[in-house]
Every structure is written in structure tokens, then in C-alpha cells.
Amino acid sequence: MQQLSFKNRIASNYLISTALLIFVVFCVIYAIVRFSINIKVNNDIKIEVARHLREIEVKENCVLLIREKQWKKIQFNKVEISPAFIQFVDELGALVDKSPNLKQKKLNYYPEAINNVLFDGKLENTSVRQIQVPLYQNTKIIGFMIIAMSVEDSVMVLNNLFFILVVAYPLILLVLFLIARFIAGRSIKPISSIIHTANIITKDNLKSRISLPQNKDELHLLSMTINNLLDRVENAIEREKQFTSDASHELRTPLAVIKGTLEVLIRKPRNQEEYKEKIDFCINEVNRLNLLVDELLLLARFENQRQSLKLENVSLNALFLDIISRNSSIINVKKIQCEAMFAKDFHVQTDAYLFSIVVNNILTNAVKYSKTNGLISFTITEENDKTICTIADNGIGIATEDLKKIFDQFYRSKANEHPEIKGTGLGLSIVKRLCTLLQIDLRIESQENVGTKVILSFTK
């Protein structure tokens, strides 16, 4: 079975709820009209009962009309839409007298009926509403006054009303369905725009956006959300393209250097010292290539690893001292002094392995950009509910205009001015990624020719 379109489903749901409402309204209207008609007939009969009780008297077990001739004349000449039929019977139900408008007809006496209570009866083939009022001689019932009114006109009105409601019901629903379908079609125009925009978006065309509806409703919010999603997707793809382009360039550079060196090496015979020099150069480039590949793999590995974190109670003092010890060789080469100023033992909940990568990258950067006989200091303090780690050096520093770019992949501040400092430009990108992953607040302060300070804040 083929499913209805979204527009038709909206119209159908609206129609079903409206149909139920209209059905209830029609039933209420019919019930109110029927109740009103019955109340009107009942009140008319009660008025007739009260009036005729004043026009009769009971003497010697007989019911006598006070002004019989005048009464019959009035009853005969009276013209009413729903005339009252009056009939007097004795205690056994035998006819005593009746109003002239009954002519040859006679009202039925119902012995089982409750006295003074209105009920539906029959006058030959005519439906009537009647009441049987007992007439007393002292405390003895000597007869009954039966008063009835025809309800044929009322039944006809109710039948006509029922017919009109039954015929009008499907017609109203049909009109409502067409109106609801039209309104639903106009309401979901933004969805059609979303579908059209989604169809024209490809990896080569990410600039298209959904036109925002004028009404700031749920569809406006949906359109804004999708546009924001497309912005994020476009930015992510652009970053991936840039990353792929930069990675390819960085990988090709050492390979091209190695290839060029080896081509020069085989052009003519060389002495042992020349071979050794060129081979050492190629080994250094291979090491640089390995480092670059490791860092690229590290970035890819921890792109979305929040669920795989191994949180534990980590001693910051021990971790910093261990990182300093592991890098002692490169620290000693530049004769750099490391100061660890810890007032007490500090512990935080974090992933020890990932945090050690963060500290190691910051320290190796500090060593690379520090001058010979420089100073690198490590401090840990507590402020309010935070544990703050600071790694500071007195190296060449970073230009103010470059501070916003230092976390970009492959970016190296003023690399051409310092060709002797080798690097891939991925170290701080990895630090930023891992700090985000570990929910560590990372801040870098730097001034050229003064030094750089890296501040890591843990929230307790």
C-alpha cells in the first residue's frame, strides 16, 4: 500500500481531528434542538393542564365543565400550530367527554402510565406527547383528564435537521480536506526547499543554503539548523582538504630531499666520508618523515576518542619529572636548565598516557625554541577549584599576530627566519586536540625575544 505524502498526511490528520470535533458539535446541536422541542411541548402541555384544571369542577363523582358551551366553542374555533387535545375518562378509562378538535378520534388511556408524568403515546397513527391527570372527589380518583399534543411537526423538524447534518457532514469534511491540503502545502514549502537544496549539494558544491521562511516557527528553526550544519560540514571538509594538501606536501618534501641526495650520490664515485655524510643526511630525513607519520597517525587516532579515555589519579609531580628525565639528552645538548617548583604533591583525574604526550610536546617545543643555556620552569598551583600547570621558557617567543595560528596544522611561526629549528608544525595541533579531549583549558602567552608560557588548567 502506497504511503500518503507528508502534505496529505498533515491534511488527513487535521481532517480526522476536525471530523471528530464536527461530529461532536453536530450531535450536541441535534441533542439541544431535540431537548428544546421537548421542553417546549412539555411546557405547553403543563400550561394546558393548569388552565383546564381551573375550568372544571367535581360534583357527585362527576366532572363538570364550569362553562361547557363556551369551552367547546373556544376549542372548536381555536387555530393553533400544535393544538392541545383534551379528553375526560372515568376511573376505568371509559370516555366521558373530549374536545371538539379530536373529532372522531379518541386518545388512548394507559393504565400502566404514571400519573402527572409526561410520556409519548399514539393518537391513531399520529405520535403525541400526553399526560394523564387524576381527578379526585375528596381522596378518591373518579376519573382522569388526558391532555395531549401532536409531536409530528417536531419529529419532522428533527428528521429534517438530521438529514441536513448527515448530508452536510461529508461535504464539510471534503471542503476542509482541500483547504487543509492547500494550507499544508504552503506550510511545508521550506521542506521542499530543503529537499531541493539537499539534492544540489555535492562535495564540489557546498555553498548552497536553504532560504529561511519569513515566519520564525519550527520550520525556520529547522532551516537555520540545517544551514548551520552545512556550514560545519563545509568547514570540516575544507579543513580536511587543507590537511590532506599540507600532509601530502610535508610528506613529499623529505622524500624529494632523500631522492635528490641519492641521485647526486650515484652520479660519480665518492669517498667514504662523502658517502657517510649523505647517508647520515638521508637518515635524518627518514627520521623526520617517521616523526611526521607518527604525528599524523596520532591526530587521526584521537579525533573522537572520548569514550576510550582511561581516567585515573595521576601525580603531576611525578609525570613532569618523568618527562624531563626522558628528554634529558636534548636538554643537555643545549645546556638548558629545568626548574620544577612544586610546593606539594598534586594529583588530578586524567588519562596519564595522553597527558604525557601533551607535556612532552610542550617541553620539546620549549627546548627547540630556547637559546643555549636557557631556562625552562615547571610550576603547579591551586586557585579556587582549579589546578594550574605552567611551563615557561625564555626562548625566542612567538609574534602576537601568530598566536591565533599556532594551533593550525603544519603552521610554524617565522620558520624561514629560523631554518636551523626543524619541526612538522603538528606538535601544538596535537596538544590542542588532546587538551580538548581531556577537557583541559589550554592558554599560551608569548612575547618575542622574551619567552613563551603554556598554561594548563584542570577543573577539580
C-alpha positions in Angstrom: 0.0 0.0 0.0 1.4 3.3 -1.1 2.0 5.8 1.8 0.5 9.2 1.7 2.7 12.2 1.1 3.7 14.4 4.0 1.3 17.1 2.8 -1.6 14.6 2.6 -0.7 13.1 6.0 -0.9 16.6 7.6 -4.2 17.2 5.9 -5.6 13.8 6.9 -4.6 14.2 10.5 -6.1 17.6 10.6 -9.3 16.2 8.9 -9.6 13.3 11.4 -9.4 15.6 14.4 -11.7 18.2 12.8 -14.2 15.4 11.8 -14.4 14.2 15.4 -14.9 17.8 16.6 -17.6 18.4 14.0 -19.3 15.1 14.8 -19.5 16.0 18.4 -20.7 19.6 17.6 -23.5 18.1 15.3 -24.5 15.6 18.0 -24.7 18.4 20.5 -26.7 20.6 18.2 -29.2 17.8 17.4 -29.5 17.0 21.1 -30.0 20.7 22.1 -32.7 21.1 19.4 -34.4 17.9 20.4 -34.3 18.9 24.1 -35.6 22.4 23.3 -38.5 21.0 21.3 -39.4 18.5 24.0 -39.2 21.2 26.7 -41.5 23.5 24.6 -44.1 20.7 24.1 -43.9 19.7 27.8 -44.3 23.3 29.0 -47.3 23.8 26.6 -49.0 20.7 28.0 -48.4 21.7 31.6 -49.9 25.1 30.8 -53.0 23.4 29.3 -53.2 21.2 32.4 -53.2 24.1 34.7 -55.7 26.1 32.7 -58.2 23.2 32.3 -58.0 22.3 35.9 -59.4 25.7 36.7 -62.2 25.2 34.2 -63.6 22.0 35.8 -65.3 21.0 39.0 -66.1 17.7 40.5 -69.6 17.1 41.9 -71.2 13.9 43.0 -68.4 11.8 41.4 -68.9 13.7 38.1 -66.6 16.0 36.3 -68.4 19.2 35.2 -67.1 22.0 33.0 -67.9 25.3 34.5 -68.7 26.9 31.2 -69.1 23.9 28.9 -70.7 25.5 25.9 -68.2 28.4 25.9 -65.3 25.9 26.4 -66.4 23.7 23.4 -66.9 26.8 21.2 -63.4 28.1 22.0 -61.9 24.6 21.5 -63.7 24.2 18.2 -62.7 27.7 16.8 -59.2 27.7 18.2 -56.5 27.7 15.5 -53.1 26.6 16.7 -50.0 25.2 15.1 -49.9 22.4 17.7 -53.3 22.3 19.3 -54.0 20.5 22.6 -56.3 17.5 22.6 -58.3 17.2 25.8 -60.2 14.1 26.9 -62.0 13.1 30.1 -62.4 9.5 31.1 -63.7 7.8 34.2 -61.6 5.8 36.7 -61.7 2.8 34.4 -60.7 4.7 31.3 -64.2 4.9 29.7 -64.7 8.1 27.6 -66.7 10.8 29.4 -66.0 13.9 27.2 -63.5 15.3 24.8 -62.5 18.4 23.0 -64.2 19.0 19.6 -60.8 19.0 17.8 -60.5 15.3 18.4 -63.5 14.8 16.1 -63.9 11.0 15.6 -60.5 10.2 17.2 -60.0 9.2 20.8 -57.0 9.5 23.0 -55.7 6.2 24.4 -55.8 5.7 28.2 -52.7 3.9 29.5 -53.5 2.3 32.9 -49.8 1.5 33.4 -48.7 5.1 32.9 -47.6 7.1 35.9 -50.0 9.9 36.8 -48.9 13.5 36.2 -45.8 12.3 34.2 -45.5 13.2 30.5 -44.9 10.3 28.1 -45.1 9.5 24.4 -48.2 8.0 23.1 -50.3 7.5 19.9 -53.4 9.1 18.5 -54.3 6.5 15.9 -51.2 6.9 13.6 -50.1 10.2 15.0 -47.3 10.5 17.6 -48.4 12.6 20.5 -46.9 13.7 23.9 -49.5 13.3 26.6 -50.2 13.4 30.3 -52.9 11.7 32.5 -54.0 13.9 35.4 -56.1 12.1 38.0 -59.3 13.9 39.2 -60.3 13.5 42.8 -63.6 13.5 44.8 -62.2 14.1 48.2 -59.4 11.4 48.2 -61.0 9.1 45.7 -60.0 9.1 42.0 -63.2 9.4 39.9 -61.5 9.9 36.5 -58.7 11.3 34.5 -58.1 14.3 32.3 -55.9 13.3 29.4 -54.2 16.2 27.6 -52.0 15.5 24.5 -50.2 17.4 21.8 -49.0 16.2 18.5 -45.3 15.9 18.0 -45.4 15.1 14.3 -44.1 18.6 13.5 -41.3 18.2 16.0 -40.4 14.8 14.6 -40.4 16.3 11.1 -38.1 19.2 12.2 -35.8 16.7 13.9 -35.7 14.4 10.9 -35.0 17.3 8.6 -32.2 18.5 10.8 -30.8 15.0 11.0 -30.9 14.7 7.2 -29.2 18.1 6.8 -26.5 17.2 9.2 -25.8 13.9 7.6 -25.6 15.4 4.1 -23.6 18.4 5.2 -21.1 16.3 7.2 -19.1 14.7 4.3 -19.4 17.8 2.2 -17.9 19.9 5.0 -15.1 17.3 5.5 -14.3 17.3 1.8 -14.0 21.1 1.8 -11.9 21.0 4.9 -9.6 18.4 3.5 -9.0 20.5 0.3 -8.4 23.6 2.5 -6.1 21.7 4.9 -4.2 20.3 1.9 -3.7 23.7 0.4 -2.6 25.2 3.7 -0.3 22.2 4.4 1.3 22.7 1.0 2.1 26.3 1.7 3.3 25.5 5.2 5.8 22.9 4.1 7.3 24.9 1.3 10.5 25.2 3.4 10.7 21.4 3.4 10.6 21.4 -0.4 13.4 24.0 -0.3 15.4 21.7 2.0 14.9 18.8 -0.4 15.9 20.9 -3.4 19.0 22.3 -1.6 20.0 18.8 -0.4 19.7 17.5 -4.0 22.1 20.1 -5.4 24.7 19.8 -2.6 27.7 17.7 -3.6 31.3 17.6 -2.4 32.1 20.1 -5.1 29.2 22.4 -4.2 28.8 23.2 -0.5 27.9 26.8 -0.9 24.1 26.4 -1.3 21.9 27.3 1.7 18.2 27.0 2.4 16.2 30.1 2.2 14.8 31.0 5.6 11.0 31.2 5.9 9.5 34.6 6.9 7.7 33.1 9.9 10.1 32.3 12.8 8.5 29.0 13.6 9.8 25.4 13.8 10.5 25.2 10.1 12.5 28.5 10.4 14.5 26.9 13.2 14.9 23.6 11.2 16.2 25.6 8.2 18.7 27.6 10.4 19.9 24.3 12.0 20.5 22.7 8.6 22.3 25.8 7.3 24.5 25.7 10.4 25.1 22.0 9.8 26.1 22.7 6.2 28.4 25.5 7.4 30.1 23.0 9.8 30.3 20.3 7.1 31.8 22.8 4.6 34.3 23.9 7.2 35.2 20.4 8.1 35.7 19.3 4.5 37.7 22.4 3.8 39.9 21.6 6.8 40.3 18.0 5.6 41.2 19.2 2.1 43.7 21.6 3.6 45.1 19.0 5.9 45.4 16.4 3.1 47.1 19.0 0.9 49.5 20.1 3.6 50.2 16.5 4.7 51.0 15.5 1.1 53.3 18.5 0.8 55.1 17.7 4.1 55.5 14.0 3.2 56.8 14.8 -0.3 59.4 17.3 0.9 61.6 14.8 2.8 61.1 12.2 0.1 62.2 14.6 -2.5 65.2 15.6 -0.5 66.2 11.9 0.1 65.7 11.2 -3.7 67.7 14.2 -4.7 70.5 13.4 -2.3 70.7 9.7 -3.5 70.6 10.8 -7.2 73.5 13.2 -6.5 75.4 10.4 -4.6 75.3 7.9 -7.5 76.3 10.3 -10.3 80.0 9.7 -9.6 82.2 7.8 -7.3 82.6 9.3 -3.8 85.0 8.8 -1.0 83.8 7.1 2.3 83.4 10.4 4.1 81.1 11.8 1.4 79.0 8.6 1.4 78.7 8.7 5.2 77.7 12.4 5.1 75.0 11.9 2.5 73.7 8.7 4.2 73.5 10.4 7.6 71.6 13.2 6.0 69.2 10.7 4.4 68.7 9.0 7.8 67.9 12.3 9.4 65.3 13.0 6.7 63.8 9.5 7.2 63.6 10.1 11.0 61.9 13.4 10.2 59.5 11.5 7.9 58.8 8.9 10.6 58.1 11.6 13.1 55.7 13.3 10.7 53.8 10.0 10.0 53.6 9.3 13.8 52.1 12.7 14.5 49.6 12.4 11.6 48.6 8.9 12.9 48.3 10.4 16.4 46.0 13.1 15.2 43.8 10.7 13.3 43.7 8.2 16.2 42.5 10.7 18.8 40.0 12.6 16.5 37.0 11.2 18.5 38.2 9.1 21.4 36.2 10.5 24.4 34.8 7.0 25.1 38.2 5.3 25.2 39.8 7.6 27.8 41.4 5.8 30.7 40.9 8.2 33.6 43.0 7.6 36.7 44.5 9.5 39.6 47.7 11.0 38.1 50.6 12.5 40.1 51.5 15.7 38.2 54.8 16.0 40.1 55.9 12.5 39.1 54.7 12.9 35.5 56.6 16.2 34.9 59.8 14.8 36.4 59.5 11.7 34.2 59.0 13.8 31.0 62.1 15.9 32.0 64.1 12.8 32.6 63.1 11.2 29.2 64.2 14.4 27.3 67.4 14.9 29.3 69.6 14.2 26.2 68.2 17.1 24.1 68.0 19.3 27.2 71.7 18.6 27.9 72.8 19.3 24.3 71.5 22.9 24.6 72.7 23.2 28.2 69.2 24.1 29.3 68.3 24.3 33.0 65.0 22.9 34.1 63.4 24.1 37.3 60.5 22.1 38.9 58.8 24.2 41.6 56.2 22.1 43.4 55.0 23.2 46.8 53.4 19.8 47.5 52.1 16.7 45.7 49.4 17.5 43.2 47.0 14.9 41.7 44.3 15.1 39.0 41.9 12.8 37.3 43.0 12.4 33.7 44.4 9.9 31.1 48.1 9.6 32.1 49.3 8.5 28.6 47.6 11.3 26.7 48.6 13.9 29.2 52.2 12.8 29.0 52.0 13.4 25.2 50.7 16.9 25.8 53.5 17.7 28.3 56.2 16.0 26.1 55.2 18.1 23.0 55.2 21.3 25.0 58.6 20.5 26.5 60.2 19.6 23.2 58.9 22.8 21.7 60.3 24.8 24.6 63.7 23.1 24.1 63.7 23.7 20.4 62.9 27.4 20.6 65.1 28.1 23.7 68.5 29.5 23.4 71.6 27.7 24.6 71.9 28.0 28.4 68.3 28.9 28.6 65.8 28.2 31.4 62.6 26.2 31.4 60.5 26.3 34.6 57.6 24.0 35.7 55.2 25.2 38.3 51.9 23.8 39.7 49.5 25.9 41.8 45.9 25.7 43.0 43.4 28.5 42.6 39.8 28.1 43.8 38.6 24.8 42.2 41.4 24.6 39.6 44.8 23.0 39.4 47.1 25.1 37.1 50.2 23.8 35.5 52.6 26.3 33.9 55.5 25.5 31.6 57.6 28.7 30.8 60.8 29.3 28.8 62.9 32.3 27.9 63.3 31.4 24.2 62.7 33.3 21.0 58.9 33.7 21.7 56.0 34.0 19.3 54.9 37.1 17.4 51.5 38.4 18.7 49.9 38.2 15.2 50.9 34.5 15.0 49.4 33.4 18.4 46.0 32.7 16.7 47.5 30.4 14.1 49.9 28.3 16.2 47.3 25.5 16.7 46.7 25.2 12.9 48.2 22.0 11.4 51.6 22.4 9.7 51.8 26.1 10.8 55.2 27.2 12.0 55.7 30.9 13.1 58.5 32.6 11.1 60.0 29.2 10.0 62.1 30.9 7.3 63.9 33.1 9.9 65.0 30.1 11.9 65.9 27.3 9.3 68.0 25.6 12.0 64.9 24.7 14.0 63.4 21.6 12.5 59.7 20.7 13.0 56.5 19.5 11.4 54.1 22.1 12.7 51.8 19.4 14.2 53.0 19.5 17.8 50.7 22.2 19.1 47.8 20.9 16.9 48.2 17.6 18.8 48.4 19.4 22.1 45.2 21.4 21.4 43.3 18.3 20.2 44.3 16.3 23.3 43.5 19.1 25.7 40.0 19.4 24.2 39.7 15.6 24.6 40.8 15.7 28.2 38.8 18.8 29.0 41.9 20.8 29.9 41.8 24.6 29.5 44.9 25.5 27.3 46.2 29.0 27.1 49.5 30.3 25.6 51.1 33.6 26.4 54.2 34.7 24.5 56.3 37.7 23.6 59.1 37.8 21.0 62.6 37.6 22.4 61.2 37.3 26.0 59.7 33.8 26.0 56.6 31.6 26.0 54.4 30.5 28.8 51.9 27.5 28.4 49.2 27.3 31.0 47.1 24.1 31.5 44.1 24.3 33.9 42.3 21.3 35.4 38.9 21.8 36.9 38.5 19.7 40.1 
